[in-house]
Amino acid sequence: MDALATERFEADRPRLAALAYRLLGSAADAEDAVQDAFLRWQAADRARIEAPEAWLAKIVTNLCLDRLRSARARRERAVGEWLPEPLLEGDPMLGPADAFEQRESVSLAMLVLMERLSPSERAVYVLREAFSYGHAEIAGLLDITESASQQHLHRARRRVRDARRGDVVDEAGARRIVEAFLAAAASGRTERLIALLTEDATGVSDGAGLSARLLRFPNAERVAVAVRGALKPSDGKRRRAGGSPALYSGVVNGSACVVAVVDGRVVGLVILETRDGKIMFMRGVASPEHLGRLTEVWSAREHDAPIVPSW
């Protein structure tokens, strides 16, 4: 492949990766889809491709749809047993974030909620809401009619409209939330944690990959008890983490987050999705398969001092 063709693809890679991540909810799978698209770009008769941007978007979208429709994906994404891969604020894979719809489409809550959609509905929703494609363009990308595109979007919007809308926070807002959360957890008083939660707060954890099923916390009291247990230091937890973590604040997918770091490696996250400043949903993530890309991005940046230097 000539250098110009490679340069043309690389210019589009961030946009393609952001598209694939929204469709798949996994950075690793998104990277695989984009690399497969690159191989197809290499093999294509590029002189016959009139609109490279549209051609590449079509290839990536359909590779993602094939993945979503596969039997393996259906097993991995069994209802209630799948968590999207969190990404650190500023990661190019998060893609466009100028409009509310673009920011919302990459929140973890929305990525989970989009599991309710069929692959076609998900593709239309992402292409329209996050990337502002028109229905004529979407029809061309998915080989459907404009009418079918409009119907898919209507059904998708109806299925996600009841989502609990959360706050989108910046770094300063995240630090305030995380400081209050860690102070309440360290107090040993469950009522202090409950005071930070909404009345309908719930939570989920991957159990650090030690459980085949997600751990669920159906109400505010259970969330508070789980947090107290998870954030209570112990030698066993330090051994599993590979050392004594420092606890930082961060922003992942628009939400405040406790970031546990050992020697530059992210070993766990407590993601705090808020509504009107109170925590409405807590996600615990410590499975290494969900932390690879986030660790790469984290270790490449400078950070403020940790809130807890040694846990």
Disulfide bonds with the S-S distance in Angstrom:
none
